């Protein structure tokens, strides 16, 4: 067996990088991740010479060396290590909720209230306008390690400073959001490493980590004194200590309570209301039974001053509620409820202390919320809470388990609790509710570790049994692993076609990677060194999510805040998004950016009325549910974006058998055909398309398709492969990429908008879900051919105005642009401002000759005997005559008669 290749090989990864260019880049002092960025920039700018590559590499190296932070330099909240903005700008707004733990008690709180509270009681140091406070002993936050595992790490410092004018709002594909200053840093995945990246450098489609697995504290009880003050309730443990300062009654009442305690009429170590003998233990146990009751209240409950009512028609669910009441000697009243759309059944559990306790821990500003102590409670308590919540307020669909609530905080809390059992969920919206969705892949784990009761429990078991745990995995993808998978497969002798698709796309489902890692480990005679990094990725505690959209928003508070954490310096928001608080990197924006025609080149495109813009694009607005539901919007995306064979799988040729073999990727098929009945049906459709386009017969086995030329011919075999690569299996051929973003409209509502690279305006207008009345493109000729000359005139005005505004020339009066658009379209067609258009069609010979190709215009006019009437400005200037404007347009005549004298 040959030695495993371990060196980074840019020529193998980038088609336009040759030996000389690689030598230039590798000779720099840049770290690997920045060399990769340089290679990507060279790849994007096809045709880069060695000299140009050297200029790019040296420019990036110079910027990096000027801004690099050495390992022993101080970094952290106040080190100002970020390039472009000081370190004091790397913060998040005060209403972002974060997860913290102190002395074994877990809490989800707004970062602003936490830091403001510490500022008021602890010593503060001001550095460059940044108030820095040392964190209390024993305070921890969940932090992502370099090996992609999540652990609780000490919080070292907290800080705040004045809010900037703008923040960035990131929305991930799962519906999670986070806001931060532009210089705030995050972490992403690149070449199997976790690296920091500045928020302003992130773009749609980049990857951020979300916590999938979070350890708890196993807190087995909660002291009710934390929520129900001893001055308002009777705590029997205080009746025998001889003091009266913390008791709610006078001497007579205290004496009566002590006598009741001695007589056994009230329990020891219990809490009771001022008037009443129905109470709860002072140390409220956190086990599965109590968890189920709390979850039942969150899903189906309401309360008054003296009782808690749970509404559910399932007998098993009701029995669990009755068991809780019986355990604590709480009386129960039951009755049918006809107030809703259908007859319900209410179980009323009586108890003032119970009602007050749930009001304190399960409601925030009138909205339901997961109690803070639940995040660190025993696994059995959390299991019971989640089981009751989903059994009451959830439903089992065809491909997922769902729940919804009008309380965003409740849905966020339930999602975070699911991470206690390594279960991942996504968010959505439905009318006024926020929805939670456990994807199909995680349903078996949900059924095994949590479960549901009653009829919904049976539905859950049926769905879990139907899930192929080793099947395609579109919800848990591992990105940006570099060459490690390909190199490990080569070292183990595994055919490259099994990993080519994942290598090219730089993402693979976790299930698929588990299978490949096991296969490589078994097949390799000597363990490939790349396997360690791949196994770390498989065993990680986070799910990597793409950024759906990035928006600029205004801050709502006076300050923004930050944490400083040991190690990789990451902490976690309440929605599970991992964020970072230092920038040990440099600003490399622009190295590999996408070129967009703007400024003067775009203005020239417009006035020249070019048939095809250099960067054609469309802005596609959606209609109805396609505009508000992410899954429906993605259906439109895949109807527009061109899907070719290289995006669907690997192609290999067998010269001996004269056959082309396609190994389709099931993950990709499921992703791009979301409404298809099965992956097998999609593979069949692809095979039929190949037959019709290439005129060959195909043989298909599941997701493997084979075909070949009619007669054995090596040339014909290669020709088939070339033609195969050009076939568009779905979408529009002219559209190479679609970006989906969620934006706020003029009416304040948010909806998804699609931006495309490439344009096919007429084809898009007929697609279901596209709002043709608002969709537009930057090709004025496409607008003219589909919507007419008036629409083209409006497009010219809008495009030129937008181009000027992008360059800061927004004070140009729109009437100038309207005049240009009128001239270009007044003949019913689009004409350019040039010798092939308006300037070349002037009546004056001299005016045409003055613009361009003078000799040709004069010669042509002489041949045809044209006459110039000299009516315009240009031609009169040329011949030296006054222009027929102003005084030049007045003729004054004087006669010879001088007039008579006085005598006459």
HELIX and SHEET records of a PDB file:
HELIX    1   1 UNK A   10  UNK A   13  1                                   4    
HELIX    2   2 UNK A   19  UNK A   26  1                                   8    
HELIX    3   3 UNK A   32  UNK A   44  1                                  13    
HELIX    4   4 UNK A   50  UNK A   67  1                                  18    
HELIX    5   5 UNK A   87  UNK A   89  5                                   3    
HELIX    6   6 UNK A  111  UNK A  121  1                                  11    
HELIX    7   7 UNK A  199  UNK A  201  5                                   3    
HELIX    8   8 UNK A  224  UNK A  226  5                                   3    
HELIX    9   9 UNK A  236  UNK A  238  5                                   3    
HELIX   10  10 UNK A  251  UNK A  262  1                                  12    
HELIX   11  11 UNK A  288  UNK A  300  1                                  13    
HELIX   12  12 UNK A  315  UNK A  327  1                                  13    
HELIX   13  13 UNK A  352  UNK A  362  1                                  11    
HELIX   14  14 UNK A  372  UNK A  376  5                                   5    
HELIX   15  15 UNK A  379  UNK A  393  1                                  15    
HELIX   16  16 UNK A  408  UNK A  418  1                                  11    
HELIX   17  17 UNK A  419  UNK A  421  5                                   3    
HELIX   18  18 UNK A  440  UNK A  442  5                                   3    
HELIX   19  19 UNK A  443  UNK A  449  1                                   7    
HELIX   20  20 UNK A  454  UNK A  466  1                                  13    
HELIX   21  21 UNK A  484  UNK A  492  1                                   9    
HELIX   22  22 UNK A  496  UNK A  498  5                                   3    
HELIX   23  23 UNK A  500  UNK A  505  1                                   6    
HELIX   24  24 UNK A  510  UNK A  523  1                                  14    
HELIX   25  25 UNK A  530  UNK A  538  1                                   9    
HELIX   26  26 UNK A  599  UNK A  607  1                                   9    
HELIX   27  27 UNK A  625  UNK A  628  1                                   4    
HELIX   28  28 UNK A  630  UNK A  640  1                                  11    
HELIX   29  29 UNK A  645  UNK A  647  5                                   3    
HELIX   30  30 UNK A  666  UNK A  672  1                                   7    
HELIX   31  31 UNK A  679  UNK A  694  1                                  16    
HELIX   32  32 UNK A  714  UNK A  726  1                                  13    
HELIX   33  33 UNK A  761  UNK A  765  1                                   5    
HELIX   34  34 UNK A  780  UNK A  787  1                                   8    
HELIX   35  35 UNK A  789  UNK A  806  1                                  18    
HELIX   36  36 UNK A  814  UNK A  825  1                                  12    
HELIX   37  37 UNK A  839  UNK A  841  5                                   3    
HELIX   38  38 UNK A  845  UNK A  851  1                                   7    
HELIX   39  39 UNK A  854  UNK A  864  1                                  11    
HELIX   40  40 UNK A  873  UNK A  879  1                                   7    
HELIX   41  41 UNK A  886  UNK A  889  5                                   4    
SHEET    1   A 5 UNK A  92  UNK A  93  0                                        
SHEET    2   A 5 UNK A 559  UNK A 565 -1                                        
SHEET    3   A 5 UNK A 150  UNK A 162 -1                                        
SHEET    4   A 5 UNK A 130  UNK A 134 -1                                        
SHEET    5   A 5 UNK A 124  UNK A 127 -1                                        
SHEET    1   B 6 UNK A  92  UNK A  93  0                                        
SHEET    2   B 6 UNK A 559  UNK A 565 -1                                        
SHEET    3   B 6 UNK A 150  UNK A 162 -1                                        
SHEET    4   B 6 UNK A 139  UNK A 144 -1                                        
SHEET    5   B 6 UNK A  97  UNK A 102 -1                                        
SHEET    6   B 6 UNK A 105  UNK A 110 -1                                        
SHEET    1   C 4 UNK A 177  UNK A 180  0                                        
SHEET    2   C 4 UNK A 167  UNK A 172 -1                                        
SHEET    3   C 4 UNK A 542  UNK A 553 -1                                        
SHEET    4   C 4 UNK A 207  UNK A 211 -1                                        
SHEET    1   D 2 UNK A 185  UNK A 190  0                                        
SHEET    2   D 2 UNK A 193  UNK A 198 -1                                        
SHEET    1   E 2 UNK A 221  UNK A 223  0                                        
SHEET    2   E 2 UNK A 283  UNK A 285 -1                                        
SHEET    1   F 3 UNK A 234  UNK A 235  0                                        
SHEET    2   F 3 UNK A 270  UNK A 272 -1                                        
SHEET    3   F 3 UNK A 280  UNK A 281 -1                                        
SHEET    1   G 4 UNK A 301  UNK A 303  0                                        
SHEET    2   G 4 UNK A 307  UNK A 311 -1                                        
SHEET    3   G 4 UNK A 344  UNK A 350 -1                                        
SHEET    4   G 4 UNK A 332  UNK A 337 -1                                        
SHEET    1   H 2 UNK A 363  UNK A 364  0                                        
SHEET    2   H 2 UNK A 367  UNK A 368 -1                                        
SHEET    1   I 4 UNK A 394  UNK A 396  0                                        
SHEET    2   I 4 UNK A 400  UNK A 405 -1                                        
SHEET    3   I 4 UNK A 433  UNK A 439 -1                                        
SHEET    4   I 4 UNK A 426  UNK A 430 -1                                        
SHEET    1   J 2 UNK A 477  UNK A 479  0                                        
SHEET    2   J 2 UNK A 507  UNK A 509 -1                                        
SHEET    1   K 2 UNK A 570  UNK A 572  0                                        
SHEET    2   K 2 UNK A 578  UNK A 580 -1                                        
SHEET    1   L 4 UNK A 737  UNK A 744  0                                        
SHEET    2   L 4 UNK A 750  UNK A 757 -1                                        
SHEET    3   L 4 UNK A 617  UNK A 621 -1                                        
SHEET    4   L 4 UNK A 776  UNK A 777 -1                                        
SHEET    1   M 2 UNK A 643  UNK A 644  0                                        
SHEET    2   M 2 UNK A 728  UNK A 730 -1                                        
SHEET    1   N 4 UNK A 649  UNK A 654  0                                        
SHEET    2   N 4 UNK A 659  UNK A 664 -1                                        
SHEET    3   N 4 UNK A 704  UNK A 707 -1                                        
SHEET    4   N 4 UNK A 699  UNK A 701 -1                                        
END                                                                             
